[in-house]
Amino acid sequence: MCGICCVVTLRSQHTVNDFLNEDILCRLRRRGPDSSQQLIKTVSDLSYECLFSGHVLHLRGLVTPQPLEDADSNIFLWNGEIFDGVHVGALENDTEVIFSHLALCPSEADVLSLFSSLRGPWSFIYYQASRHSLWFGRDYFGRRSLLWQFGNEVDSAFCLTSVSVSSKADIRWQEVPASGIFKIDLKACATATSLSLTLFPWKYSCTEEAVEETFVNVLDQVSKDLPSHICLVMNESKLCLRAPVIPLNKTILEVSGKHSGTNISNIVSTETLQGFLVEEHKKKLVGQFIDVLSEAVKRRVLSLVRDEDQKTGEVPSMANRKAHVAVLFSGGVDSMVIAALADKHVPLEEPIDLLNVAFTIKEQAKQKGAATKHPHREVQLDLLCPQGSCQDLDAKTDAPLSCIDVPDRITGRAGLRELEAINPSRTWNLVEINVTLEELKKMRQQCINHLIYPLDTVLDDSIGCAVWFASRGVGFINNQGEPKPYKSPAKVVLTGIGADEQLAGYSRHRVCFRKYGLEGLNKELEMELNRISSRNLGRDDRIIGDHGKEARFPFLDEDVVSFLNSLPVSEKADLTLPRGIGEKLILRLAAKELGLTASTILPKRAVQFGSRIAKLESSSEKASDTCSRLKLFSVDEL
């Protein structure tokens, strides 16, 4: 993963450096701590100038500083991982591989063919010197962040970056839409002293009729958020990118009133799930789902360098082995399945970190510490705390570090026991990350608000803060019954995003199903994936990347999405069944087949509620409200 940035000026009185904020450079370096450098390209006769800034997190092959420049003066910035589509050898770096392929792409169609073939998350910036063209864009789902900012008509400046900083300035940053790939003809723009973007959109089918309809829809959608002086046009050749997944199967199957399995009831129990697996068709389908999801996890846990001791040549002892892979872990079915599948592919001698976050305030913590005075709470306290650990108090809050019993902490510990039962030979590090209100406020103002930006809702604040603290990985692990300070060294963080969106996991999906039936549910699920780039993925990439770590999304692997898209919705979820069974049914059945138990029937609980960050500072706001806490404050206002 990397932090990438490009600044373009057209006949400007300012240099490109005038438009690059030092705070942005600092954020980019946090994303890419292993190498940082920049390159300025000045084309005097055409009066345009470009600055390219690259910051690398080393994960594959040899460390490859960015930006890359070849003998023909082409320049490349890459923030991504190639898991399939183009071969990347075990010792190769995918940045160099893609750049070498781009050098062999003389035409627009060739460039589009290359990016259409890629499987994995990416964003990129590519300067094609011979044509004075600047290409850029994000993958189909928008799994890597890329922001743009347009200067005013006088400046004629244009900026791209993985991450920005929130400011009170009038010129806002926006997320580059994951609608396709964009190209700027710098020669033409410099001559006209105005900026014009050409779009090459994603499309399932590249037939002439389908393309025409897509062009009109996408053009309208992207144009409405652009400044009035920026021109957006479709490419004259009507070229498009081939979508890397198949369209959603909207077939509605006739379902009888009774389920065909004789043991199926409306009782929320693991036995109910077992009843579905009696059906041969269902069991086969679940097996296929496990296979494709397992392969997606495998690609994501093995595509990274595991040579931390190459400098010394020493092989670390089992006790000193460090984790390379972590899971954002609530103990819910999504994170449990990811952890169970990671266990199948991560080398056995290597620990897996399970990152579990909880939020508390001082008054709540004191109440938890006094809980032993109340007999009816003793059993719960014993369940949550290893013997003796409740004596370890946070120096700032007097909070028992192991006794923050938010819902995700309870299910996280229960999930740990399930995973230990599946594979007791594995070192499972449940990293208990406890965040006080004081630290939350401090870190939000220092950095988290900048990472969430340009998103700004209460929901973005809750999820963004929870994911930032979780992925930082600073907390405690259980060491023979005692809490031991621990910081996760894992550079790869697996997250379950995409499961709820595809498998009807949210409560709004039940509301939609009750109102509009399966046809309405199909439309809702189709919309979920179409908007996941702008609602979730850019934000989460910026948040996790701030720790010099890379977010990887197994449920959004192209093969996983295509497999799930191939199934009628009734094969994936059954919302006539109660919560804890009907939503994400196929995933719950997969969890049962993998040997998981109580976690298979846990109902969906969003991270903002499970970690208790929601309502921590205000109980009256709605998720969609603009969050005042994300605003910038002066020193006097704090």
C-alpha positions in Angstrom: 0.0 0.0 0.0 1.1 3.5 -0.7 0.3 7.2 -0.4 0.3 8.8 -3.8 -0.1 12.4 -4.8 0.0 14.5 -8.0 -0.3 18.3 -8.5 -0.8 19.8 -12.0 -0.6 23.5 -12.9 -1.5 25.0 -16.3 0.1 28.3 -17.2 0.0 29.2 -13.5 1.9 32.0 -11.8 2.5 29.5 -9.0 4.7 26.5 -8.9 3.4 23.0 -8.1 5.0 23.1 -4.7 2.7 26.0 -3.8 -0.3 23.7 -4.0 1.2 20.8 -1.9 0.4 21.2 1.8 3.1 20.0 4.2 0.3 18.5 6.4 -0.8 16.4 3.4 2.8 15.2 2.9 2.9 14.2 6.6 -0.3 12.1 6.1 1.1 10.5 3.0 4.3 9.5 4.8 2.3 7.8 7.5 0.6 5.7 4.8 4.0 4.8 3.2 6.7 4.8 5.9 9.3 2.7 4.0 10.1 5.1 1.1 9.3 8.7 0.2 10.3 10.7 -2.8 8.9 13.1 -5.4 9.5 14.1 -8.9 8.7 17.3 -10.8 7.9 17.2 -14.5 8.1 20.6 -16.3 7.1 21.0 -19.9 8.1 24.6 -20.6 7.0 24.8 -24.2 3.5 23.7 -23.3 3.4 25.6 -20.0 2.3 22.8 -17.7 4.0 21.4 -14.7 3.4 18.2 -12.7 4.6 17.1 -9.3 4.4 13.4 -8.4 4.9 12.3 -4.8 5.1 8.6 -3.7 5.2 7.1 -0.3 5.6 3.3 0.0 4.5 0.7 2.5 6.6 -2.4 1.6 4.5 -5.5 1.4 5.6 -7.5 -1.7 8.8 -8.1 -3.6 11.7 -5.7 -3.2 11.2 -2.2 -1.8 10.3 -0.2 -4.9 10.5 3.6 -4.4 7.8 5.7 -6.1 7.2 7.5 -8.4 8.6 5.2 -11.1 10.0 6.8 -14.3 11.1 4.9 -17.4 13.4 5.8 -20.3 10.5 7.3 -22.2 9.8 9.7 -19.4 6.5 8.0 -18.4 5.8 8.3 -14.7 3.7 5.9 -12.5 2.2 6.0 -9.0 0.5 2.9 -7.7 -1.5 2.2 -4.6 -2.8 -1.3 -4.9 -2.4 -5.1 -4.8 -2.7 -7.4 -7.7 -4.1 -10.8 -6.6 -4.9 -12.1 -10.1 -5.4 -11.1 -13.8 -1.7 -10.2 -14.3 1.0 -12.5 -13.1 3.1 -11.1 -10.3 5.9 -13.5 -9.2 6.6 -14.2 -5.6 9.7 -12.0 -5.6 8.3 -9.3 -7.9 6.8 -6.0 -7.0 3.4 -5.4 -8.5 4.1 -1.7 -9.1 6.9 -2.5 -11.5 4.9 -5.3 -13.1 2.0 -3.0 -13.9 4.3 -0.2 -15.1 6.0 -2.5 -17.5 2.7 -3.6 -18.9 1.6 0.0 -19.3 4.7 0.8 -21.3 3.4 -1.8 -23.8 0.0 0.0 -24.2 0.2 2.4 -27.1 -3.5 3.0 -27.4 -6.4 3.9 -25.1 -8.0 0.5 -25.7 -4.8 -1.2 -24.5 -4.7 0.8 -21.3 -8.4 0.0 -20.6 -7.8 -3.7 -21.4 -5.0 -3.9 -18.9 -7.0 -2.3 -16.0 -10.0 -4.4 -16.9 -7.9 -7.5 -16.4 -6.7 -6.6 -12.9 -8.1 -8.4 -9.8 -7.5 -6.7 -6.5 -7.8 -3.2 -5.0 -6.0 -0.2 -6.6 -5.8 3.4 -7.3 -3.2 4.9 -9.7 -1.8 8.0 -11.4 0.0 7.5 -14.8 1.7 10.2 -16.9 2.0 9.1 -20.5 4.8 11.4 -21.8 4.4 10.8 -25.6 0.7 11.9 -25.5 1.0 14.4 -22.7 -1.8 12.4 -20.9 -2.5 12.0 -17.2 -4.5 8.9 -16.4 -5.9 8.1 -13.0 -8.7 6.2 -11.3 -9.8 3.6 -8.7 -10.8 0.0 -8.9 -14.4 -1.1 -9.6 -15.4 -1.1 -5.9 -13.2 1.9 -4.9 -11.2 -0.1 -2.3 -8.3 2.4 -2.4 -8.7 6.1 -1.6 -8.1 8.8 -4.2 -9.2 12.4 -3.7 -9.3 15.3 -6.1 -9.3 19.1 -5.7 -9.8 21.6 -8.5 -8.3 25.1 -8.2 -10.3 28.1 -9.2 -10.4 29.3 -12.8 -7.5 31.7 -12.3 -5.1 29.1 -10.8 -5.9 26.3 -13.2 -4.5 23.8 -10.8 -5.5 20.3 -10.1 -4.5 17.9 -7.3 -4.9 14.2 -6.6 -4.0 12.5 -3.4 -4.7 9.4 -1.3 -5.4 11.4 1.8 -5.9 15.1 2.5 -6.4 17.4 5.5 -9.6 19.1 6.5 -9.5 22.8 6.3 -11.7 25.9 6.5 -10.8 26.8 2.9 -13.6 27.2 0.3 -12.0 24.7 -2.1 -13.0 21.3 -0.9 -11.5 17.9 -1.6 -13.8 15.2 -3.0 -13.4 11.5 -3.5 -12.7 10.5 -7.1 -15.7 8.6 -8.2 -15.1 4.9 -8.8 -17.1 5.2 -12.0 -14.2 4.5 -14.3 -10.8 5.8 -15.3 -10.2 9.4 -16.1 -7.7 11.0 -18.5 -6.5 14.6 -18.9 -4.9 15.8 -22.2 -2.4 18.2 -20.6 -1.3 19.6 -23.9 -4.9 20.6 -24.9 -5.7 21.8 -21.4 -2.6 24.0 -21.2 -3.4 25.5 -24.6 -7.0 26.3 -23.4 -5.9 27.1 -19.9 -8.9 25.2 -18.6 -9.3 21.7 -17.3 -11.2 19.0 -19.2 -11.6 15.4 -18.0 -12.3 12.4 -20.2 -14.1 9.4 -18.6 -13.9 5.8 -19.5 -16.6 4.1 -17.4 -17.0 0.6 -16.0 -19.7 -1.5 -17.8 -20.8 -5.1 -17.6 -21.4 -5.2 -21.4 -19.6 -3.2 -23.9 -22.2 -3.4 -26.6 -23.0 -0.1 -28.3 -26.5 0.2 -26.8 -25.4 -0.6 -23.3 -22.5 1.8 -23.5 -24.6 4.7 -24.7 -27.0 4.4 -21.8 -24.1 4.0 -19.3 -22.3 7.1 -20.7 -25.4 9.3 -20.2 -26.0 8.1 -16.6 -22.5 8.2 -15.4 -21.8 11.6 -17.0 -24.7 13.1 -15.2 -23.8 11.5 -11.9 -20.2 12.6 -11.9 -20.7 16.0 -13.4 -23.1 17.2 -10.8 -20.4 17.3 -8.1 -17.8 19.0 -10.2 -17.1 22.8 -10.2 -18.8 24.6 -13.0 -15.5 25.5 -14.7 -14.5 21.8 -15.0 -15.6 20.1 -18.2 -16.3 16.3 -18.1 -16.7 14.5 -21.4 -17.0 10.9 -22.5 -14.3 9.5 -24.7 -15.0 9.9 -28.4 -14.4 6.2 -29.2 -17.1 5.1 -26.7 -14.5 2.8 -25.0 -15.2 1.4 -21.6 -13.7 -0.9 -18.9 -15.1 -4.4 -18.5 -16.5 -4.8 -15.0 -14.6 -7.5 -13.1 -17.7 -9.1 -11.7 -20.9 -10.5 -13.2 -24.2 -8.6 -12.8 -26.5 -9.4 -9.9 -28.9 -12.3 -10.4 -32.3 -10.8 -9.8 -34.2 -14.0 -10.4 -37.0 -14.5 -7.8 -37.5 -18.2 -7.0 -40.9 -19.5 -6.1 -40.6 -20.5 -2.5 -43.2 -22.7 -0.8 -44.5 -21.8 2.7 -42.5 -24.5 4.3 -38.7 -25.0 4.1 -37.8 -28.4 2.6 -35.6 -29.3 5.5 -37.5 -31.3 8.1 -35.5 -29.9 11.0 -35.9 -26.2 10.2 -37.9 -24.0 12.5 -38.0 -20.3 13.6 -36.0 -20.9 16.7 -32.7 -19.1 16.7 -30.3 -22.0 17.4 -27.3 -23.8 15.8 -29.6 -26.8 15.4 -31.8 -24.6 13.1 -28.7 -24.0 10.9 -27.9 -27.7 10.9 -31.3 -28.4 9.5 -30.5 -26.4 6.4 -27.3 -28.4 5.9 -29.4 -31.6 5.6 -30.4 -30.4 2.2 -27.9 -31.6 -0.4 -28.3 -28.6 -2.7 -27.8 -26.1 0.2 -24.8 -28.0 1.6 -23.2 -28.0 -1.9 -23.8 -24.3 -2.3 -22.3 -23.6 1.1 -19.3 -25.7 0.2 -18.7 -23.7 -3.0 -19.0 -20.4 -1.0 -16.5 -21.6 1.5 -14.1 -22.6 -1.3 -14.2 -19.2 -3.1 -14.1 -17.2 0.1 -11.2 -19.3 1.5 -9.2 -18.6 -1.7 -9.9 -14.9 -1.4 -8.6 -15.0 2.2 -5.6 -17.1 1.1 -4.6 -14.5 -1.5 -4.8 -11.7 1.1 -2.8 -13.4 3.9 0.0 -14.9 1.7 0.6 -11.9 -0.6 3.1 -10.2 1.7 6.7 -10.3 2.7 7.5 -12.6 5.7 11.2 -12.0 6.0 11.4 -9.8 9.0 14.6 -11.5 10.0 16.3 -11.3 6.7 18.7 -8.6 8.0 20.1 -10.9 10.7 19.5 -14.2 8.9 18.1 -15.6 12.2 14.9 -17.7 12.5 12.9 -16.4 15.4 11.7 -18.8 18.1 8.1 -19.7 18.4 7.7 -17.4 21.4 9.1 -14.5 19.4 7.2 -15.0 16.2 5.3 -11.9 15.3 1.9 -11.6 13.6 1.8 -10.4 10.0 -2.0 -10.6 9.7 -4.7 -9.0 11.9 -8.5 -9.2 11.8 -10.8 -6.4 12.8 -12.6 -8.6 15.3 -16.0 -8.2 17.0 -16.6 -11.9 17.5 -19.6 -11.6 15.1 -20.1 -14.1 12.2 -18.2 -12.0 9.6 -15.0 -11.6 11.5 -15.2 -15.1 12.9 -15.4 -16.7 9.4 -12.5 -14.5 8.2 -10.4 -15.5 11.2 -11.2 -19.2 10.8 -10.3 -19.1 7.1 -7.1 -17.1 7.8 -6.1 -19.9 10.2 -6.2 -22.3 7.2 -3.6 -20.4 5.3 -1.4 -18.3 7.7 1.7 -20.4 8.7 0.8 -22.3 11.9 3.8 -20.9 13.8 2.7 -17.4 13.1 0.2 -15.7 15.6 -3.0 -14.0 14.3 -4.0 -10.8 16.0 -7.7 -10.2 16.7 -8.3 -6.5 17.1 -11.2 -5.8 19.5 -12.1 -2.2 20.4 -14.2 -0.8 23.2 -15.0 2.7 24.3 -15.7 3.9 27.9 -15.9 7.0 30.0 -14.5 7.5 33.5 -17.9 7.2 35.3 -18.8 4.0 33.5 -15.4 2.6 34.4 -15.8 3.3 38.1 -19.1 1.6 38.0 -17.6 -1.5 36.4 -14.9 -1.5 39.1 -17.5 -1.4 41.8 -19.6 -4.1 40.2 -18.4 -6.8 42.6 -20.4 -5.0 45.3 -23.6 -6.2 43.5 -24.2 -10.0 43.7 -26.3 -10.1 40.5 -23.3 -8.8 38.5 -20.6 -11.1 39.9 -21.2 -13.9 37.4 -20.9 -11.4 34.5 -17.7 -9.9 35.9 -16.2 -13.3 36.4 -17.0 -14.2 32.8 -15.4 -11.0 31.5 -12.2 -10.9 33.6 -9.5 -13.4 34.0 -8.8 -14.0 37.6 -6.9 -11.1 39.1 -6.9 -9.0 36.0 -9.5 -6.6 37.3 -6.8 -5.2 39.7 -5.0 -3.6 36.7 -6.3 -0.1 36.3 -5.8 2.5 33.7 -3.6 5.3 35.2 -5.7 8.0 33.7 -9.2 6.8 34.4 -9.0 4.1 37.0 -10.8 1.9 34.5 -10.2 -1.9 34.9 -8.4 -2.6 31.7 -9.9 -6.0 31.3 -13.4 -5.3 32.5 -14.9 -3.0 29.8 -17.9 -5.2 29.0 -19.2 -3.6 25.9 -21.1 -6.0 23.6 -18.2 -6.5 21.2 -15.8 -7.3 24.0 -18.1 -10.0 25.3 -18.6 -11.6 21.9 -14.9 -11.1 21.1 -13.8 -13.2 24.1 -16.4 -15.8 23.3 -15.2 -15.9 19.7 -11.6 -16.3 20.9 -12.7 -19.5 22.8 -14.3 -20.8 19.6 -11.2 -20.2 17.5 -9.0 -21.8 20.2 -11.3 -24.9 20.1 -10.9 -25.1 16.3 -7.2 -24.8 16.4 -5.6 -24.9 19.9 -2.1 -25.0 18.2 -2.4 -21.5 16.9 -1.4 -18.5 19.0 -4.5 -16.3 18.9 -3.9 -12.8 20.2 -7.1 -11.1 21.3 -5.9 -7.5 21.4 -8.3 -5.7 23.8 -8.2 -2.1 22.8 -9.7 0.2 25.4 -10.4 3.8 24.5 -11.3 6.6 26.9 -13.4 9.6 26.0 -10.4 11.8 26.6 -8.2 9.9 24.2 -11.0 9.8 21.6 -11.4 13.5 21.6 -7.7 14.1 21.5 -7.0 11.8 18.5 -10.0 12.9 16.6 -8.8 16.5 16.6 -5.2 15.6 15.9 -5.7 13.3 13.0 -8.9 11.2 12.6 -11.1 14.1 11.4 -8.6 14.6 8.5 -8.8 10.9 7.5 -12.5 10.8 7.6 -12.6 14.0 5.5 -14.3 14.7 3.0 -17.0 12.6 4.6 -18.6 14.3 7.6 -21.6 12.5 9.1 -22.1 11.2 12.6 -21.9 7.6 11.2 -18.6 8.4 9.5 -17.3 9.8 12.8 -18.4 6.7 14.8 -17.1 4.1 12.4 -14.0 6.1 11.4 -12.9 6.5 15.1 -13.6 2.9 16.0 -11.7 1.5 13.0 -8.8 3.9 13.6 -8.2 2.8 17.2 -8.9 -0.9 16.4 -6.4 -0.9 13.4 -3.8 0.9 15.5 -3.7 -2.3 17.5 -2.5 -0.8 20.8 -4.0 -2.6 23.7 -3.6 -5.6 26.0 -3.4 -9.4 25.4 -4.0 -12.1 28.0 -0.7 -13.5 29.3 -1.5 -16.4 31.7 -4.4 -14.5 33.2 -2.7 -11.1 33.3 -3.2 -8.3 30.9 0.0 -7.6 29.0 0.6 -4.3 27.0 0.8 -5.2 23.3 1.0 -3.4 20.0 0.1 -5.4 16.9 2.9 -5.5 14.4 0.7 -6.8 11.6 0.8 -4.8 8.4 -2.2 -6.5 6.8 -5.6 -5.9 8.4 -8.5 -8.1 7.2 -12.0 -6.6 7.5 -15.4 -8.0 6.9 -16.9 -5.1 5.0 -19.0 -6.3 2.1 -20.7 -9.2 3.8 -23.7 -7.2 5.1 -24.0 -5.3 1.8 -24.3 -8.5 -0.3 -26.1 -10.8 2.2 -28.9 -8.6 3.5 -27.2 -8.1 6.9 -28.5 -4.6 7.8 -31.8 -3.9 9.6 -32.8 -1.7 6.7 -32.8 -4.8 4.4 -35.6 -6.3 6.6 -37.6 -3.1 6.4 -37.2 -3.1 2.6 -38.2 -6.8 2.3 -41.3 -6.3 4.4 -42.3 -3.3 2.2 -41.3 -4.4 -1.2 -40.6 -8.1 -1.1 -37.7 -9.9 -2.9 -37.8 -7.6 -5.9 -37.3 -4.5 -3.6 -34.6 -6.3 -1.7 -32.7 -7.1 -4.9 -32.7 -3.4 -5.8 -31.5 -2.5 -2.4 -28.6 -4.9 -2.5 -27.6 -3.8 -6.0 -27.5 -0.2 -4.7 -25.4 -1.2 -1.7 -22.4 -2.3 -3.8 -22.9 0.6 -6.2 -22.3 3.1 -3.4 -19.9 1.2 -1.2 -16.9 3.1 -2.6 -18.3 6.5 -1.6 -19.9 5.4 1.7 -17.2 3.2 3.2 -14.2 2.0 1.3 -12.3 5.3 0.7 -12.8 6.3 4.3 -11.7 2.9 5.7 -8.6 2.8 3.5 -7.5 6.3 4.7 -8.2 5.3 8.3 -6.3 2.0 8.4 -3.5 3.3 6.1 -2.7 6.0 8.6 -1.0 3.4 10.7 1.2 2.2 7.9 -1.0 -0.8 7.5 -3.1 -2.1 4.6 -6.8 -2.9 4.6 -7.8 -6.0 2.7 -11.4 -7.0 2.0 -12.0 -10.7 1.4 -15.8 -10.3 0.9 -15.1 -7.9 -1.9 -12.8 -10.2 -3.8 -14.0 -10.2 -7.4 -14.5 -14.0 -7.4 -16.5 -13.9 -4.2 -18.7 -11.1 -5.5 -19.3 -12.9 -8.8 -20.2 -16.1 -6.9 -22.7 -14.3 -4.7 -24.0 -12.2 -7.6 -24.7 -15.5 -9.5 -27.1 -16.7 -6.8 -30.8 -15.6 -6.4 -31.2 -13.6 -3.2 -33.2 -16.4 -1.6 -30.1 -18.6 -1.7 -28.1 -16.0 0.3 -30.6 -14.8 2.9 -34.1 -15.6 4.1 -35.6 -12.7 5.9 -38.8 -14.6 6.8 -36.6 -16.2 9.4 -35.7 -14.3 12.6 -32.6 -12.2 13.3 -29.5 -14.3 13.9 -30.6 -16.8 11.2 -32.2 -15.3 8.2 -29.8 -12.4 7.4 -26.5 -13.6 5.9 -27.9 -17.1 6.0 -25.3 -18.6 3.6 -22.5 -17.1 5.7 -23.9 -18.5 8.9 -24.1 -21.9 7.3 -20.5 -21.6 6.1 -19.5 -20.7 9.7 -21.3 -23.8 10.9 -19.5 -26.0 8.4 -16.2 -24.5 9.5 -16.9 -25.7 13.1 -18.0 -22.4 14.6 -20.7 -22.6 17.2 -22.4 -19.7 19.1 -21.1 -17.0 16.8 -23.0 -18.5 13.9 -26.3 -17.2 15.3 -25.2 -13.8 16.6 -27.5 -11.0 15.1 -25.9 -8.2 13.3 -24.5 -5.4 15.5 -22.8 -2.5 13.9 -19.3 -1.5 15.2 -20.5 1.8 16.5 -23.0 0.1 18.8 -20.9 -3.0 19.6 -17.9 -0.9 20.7 -20.2 1.6 22.4 -18.8 4.7 20.6 -22.3 5.6 19.4 -24.1 8.0 21.7 -20.9 8.3 23.8 -20.8 12.1 23.4 -24.4 12.8 22.2 -27.5 10.8 22.5 -29.8 13.0 20.4 -28.1 12.9 17.0 -28.9 10.8 14.0 -26.4 8.8 12.0 -26.9 10.9 8.9 -26.5 14.2 10.6 -23.4 16.3 9.9 -21.0 15.7 12.8 -20.0 18.9 14.6 -17.1 17.0 16.2 -15.4 16.6 12.9 -15.2 20.4 12.4 -11.8 22.2 12.8 -11.4 24.2 15.9 -8.9 26.9 16.8 -6.8 26.6 19.9 -9.1 29.0 21.7 -12.2 27.0 20.9 -10.8 23.7 22.3 
